[in-house]
């Protein structure tokens, strides 16, 4: 049995966060996923914007815990290539896709805010189309699996493998210690199709109006909200870290 599985089932309400973090740090992503899904089943989701890291985790889950909902935040501003790639991956691997949208219908949003809100107030645009739909998806959940890596940007250098937030939400980052090269190797090994924008210089792909290809020497996420000073959409910053050692 994998080291992760030995400490899995039944820990959900009494996790020693420091101990779990230490134990998981030396494990591979698949072992971390076993731990997360056994510990928190059935209250776990994976968020996936159908960039390569999320796709790799979704692929791993097909053989570990295929019941896991794969949450996609449909903002209405994605590249057409992203939506086509999403459909291809979902069909190919039979993912349990759960699509979340803003509570405000698009027509009303356009009337109240205008479809160019991303230019005038990108934080509000992200809050409406990403943060609030994710908040709804997390209701009743105890585990949020996501594809962040430490090497993606300087702001993610201290990323833990497992983190706890107020409300009993545990964010699990199975790829924290991986690099972009590790993700690419996994995709090649398993013949997973690549996002069609990857070859055009896009390294971190979000909404079309707010994403550009990166330049040589730039951080992977430099193409997001370029020139605005904004570095996160808000889904990874709206929760407050818990101060306790167990929950």
C-alpha positions in Angstrom: 0.0 0.0 0.0 1.2 3.5 -0.8 2.5 5.6 2.1 -0.3 8.1 1.4 -3.0 5.5 1.7 -1.8 4.2 5.1 -2.7 7.5 6.6 -5.9 8.2 4.6 -9.4 7.1 5.5 -10.8 8.5 8.7 -8.5 11.4 9.2 -10.8 14.0 7.7 -12.0 15.6 11.0 -8.7 15.3 13.0 -5.9 16.0 10.7 -2.5 17.0 12.2 -1.7 19.6 9.5 2.0 19.8 10.3 2.4 16.1 10.4 0.4 15.6 7.2 2.4 18.2 5.4 5.7 16.7 6.4 4.5 13.2 5.4 3.2 14.3 2.0 6.1 16.5 1.1 8.2 13.5 0.0 5.4 11.7 -1.9 4.5 11.8 -5.6 1.3 13.4 -6.9 -0.6 10.2 -7.3 0.2 9.1 -3.7 -1.0 12.6 -2.5 -4.2 12.2 -4.5 -4.8 8.8 -2.9 -4.4 10.4 0.6 -6.6 13.3 -0.3 -9.5 11.3 -1.8 -9.4 8.6 0.9 -9.2 11.2 3.7 -12.0 13.5 2.5 -14.2 11.2 0.4 -16.8 12.1 -0.8 -16.2 15.8 0.0 -13.4 16.5 -2.5 -13.2 18.4 -5.8 -10.6 19.2 -8.3 -10.7 22.6 -10.0 -9.4 22.5 -13.5 -9.2 25.3 -16.1 -7.9 22.8 -18.6 -4.4 24.0 -18.5 -1.9 21.1 -18.4 -1.4 20.8 -14.7 -5.1 20.4 -14.0 -5.5 18.0 -16.9 -2.6 15.9 -15.5 -4.4 15.7 -12.1 -7.7 14.9 -13.7 -6.0 12.1 -15.6 -4.5 10.7 -12.4 -7.9 10.8 -10.7 -9.5 8.6 -13.4 -7.6 5.6 -11.9 -7.6 6.8 -8.3 -11.0 8.3 -7.6 -13.0 8.7 -10.8 -16.0 9.9 -8.8 -14.2 13.2 -8.0 -16.0 16.2 -9.5 -13.8 18.2 -11.9 -15.0 21.8 -11.5 -14.6 24.1 -14.4 -15.4 27.8 -13.9 -17.1 28.9 -17.1 -16.6 32.6 -17.2 -17.9 33.2 -20.7 -14.6 34.7 -21.7 -12.5 31.6 -22.3 -10.6 31.1 -25.5 -12.5 29.0 -28.0 -9.5 26.7 -28.0 -9.8 26.1 -24.3 -13.5 25.1 -24.6 -12.7 22.7 -27.5 -9.8 21.2 -25.5 -12.0 20.9 -22.5 -14.6 18.9 -24.5 -11.9 16.7 -26.0 -10.3 15.8 -22.6 -13.7 15.3 -20.9 -14.8 12.9 -23.7 -11.5 11.1 -23.9 -11.2 10.3 -20.2 -14.8 10.3 -19.1 -14.3 13.1 -16.5 -17.0 13.9 -14.0 -17.3 17.5 -15.1 -19.1 20.1 -13.0 -19.4 23.5 -14.7 -20.0 26.5 -12.6 -21.1 29.9 -13.9 -21.8 33.3 -12.4 -25.1 33.7 -10.6 -25.9 36.8 -12.7 -27.1 36.0 -16.2 -24.8 37.2 -18.9 -27.4 39.7 -20.3 -27.9 41.3 -16.9 -24.1 41.4 -16.3 -23.6 43.1 -19.6 -26.4 45.6 -18.8 -25.1 46.4 -15.3 -21.3 46.2 -15.8 -20.6 46.1 -19.5 -18.7 43.3 -21.2 -15.5 45.3 -20.9 -15.5 45.2 -17.1 -12.2 43.3 -17.2 -10.6 46.5 -18.4 -12.0 48.8 -15.8 -12.1 46.5 -12.8 -10.5 43.2 -13.4 -10.8 42.2 -9.7 -14.6 42.6 -9.7 -14.8 40.8 -13.0 -12.9 37.8 -11.5 -14.9 37.9 -8.4 -18.2 37.7 -10.3 -17.1 35.0 -12.8 -14.6 32.9 -10.7 -14.6 33.6 -7.0 -18.3 33.4 -6.3 -18.9 30.4 -8.6 -16.1 28.6 -6.8 -17.4 29.6 -3.4 -20.7 27.9 -4.4 -18.8 24.8 -5.7 -17.0 24.5 -2.3 -20.2 24.4 -0.2 -20.1 21.2 1.7 -16.6 20.3 0.6 -13.7 19.6 2.8 -11.0 19.2 0.2 -10.1 21.4 -2.8 -7.5 19.8 -5.1 -5.7 22.1 -7.5 -2.8 22.2 -9.9 -0.6 25.0 -8.4 3.2 24.5 -8.5 5.9 26.4 -6.6 7.9 27.2 -9.7 5.0 28.9 -11.5 5.7 32.3 -9.9 7.6 33.9 -7.1 4.3 34.4 -5.2 3.9 30.6 -5.1 7.4 29.6 -3.9 6.2 28.8 -0.4 3.2 26.7 -1.4 2.5 23.8 1.0 1.3 20.4 -0.2 -1.7 20.7 2.1 -3.1 23.9 3.6 -6.1 24.5 5.9 -8.5 27.4 5.7 -11.4 28.7 7.7 -14.5 26.7 7.3 -12.7 23.3 7.3 -11.5 23.5 3.7 -8.2 21.8 3.0 -6.4 22.8 -0.2 -4.2 20.0 -1.5 -1.5 20.9 -4.1 -0.2 17.5 -5.4 2.0 19.2 -8.0 3.6 21.6 -5.5 7.1 20.2 -6.0 6.8 19.5 -9.7 8.1 21.7 -12.5 6.5 22.4 -15.9 8.9 19.9 -17.4 7.6 17.2 -15.0 4.0 18.0 -16.2 5.1 17.8 -19.8 6.9 14.4 -19.3 3.7 13.0 -17.7 1.6 14.1 -20.6 4.0 12.6 -23.1 4.2 9.3 -21.2 0.4 9.0 -21.2 -0.2 10.5 -24.7 -2.4 13.2 -23.3 -3.2 15.9 -25.9 -1.8 19.4 -25.3 -3.7 22.6 -25.2 -3.5 24.1 -28.7 -2.4 27.5 -27.4 0.7 26.0 -25.7 2.7 25.9 -29.0 1.8 29.6 -29.6 3.6 30.8 -26.5 0.9 30.7 -23.9 2.1 29.2 -20.6 -0.7 30.1 -18.2 -4.1 30.3 -20.0 -7.0 32.1 -18.5 -9.7 34.3 -20.0 -9.0 35.5 -23.5 -9.1 39.3 -22.9 -6.7 39.0 -20.0 -4.1 36.5 -21.3 -1.1 36.9 -23.7 1.8 34.7 -24.7 4.8 35.0 -22.4 8.2 36.4 -23.5 11.6 34.7 -23.1 12.7 34.8 -19.4 9.3 35.7 -18.0 7.5 33.8 -15.2 5.0 31.3 -16.4 2.1 33.5 -15.2 3.5 36.8 -16.6 1.0 36.7 -19.4 -2.0 37.0 -17.1 -3.4 40.5 -16.6 -0.3 41.9 -18.1 0.4 45.6 -17.3 -2.2 45.8 -14.5 -0.2 44.7 -11.5 -2.7 41.9 -10.9 -1.2 38.5 -10.3 -4.1 36.3 -9.1 -7.7 36.0 -10.1 -8.8 35.7 -6.5 -9.8 32.1 -6.2 -6.6 31.3 -4.3 -6.7 34.3 -2.1 -10.3 34.7 -0.9 -10.1 32.0 1.8 -8.5 32.9 5.2 -5.8 30.5 6.4 -6.9 28.7 9.6 -4.8 29.3 12.7 -5.5 25.9 14.3 -3.3 22.8 14.1 -6.2 20.4 13.7 -9.7 20.5 12.5 
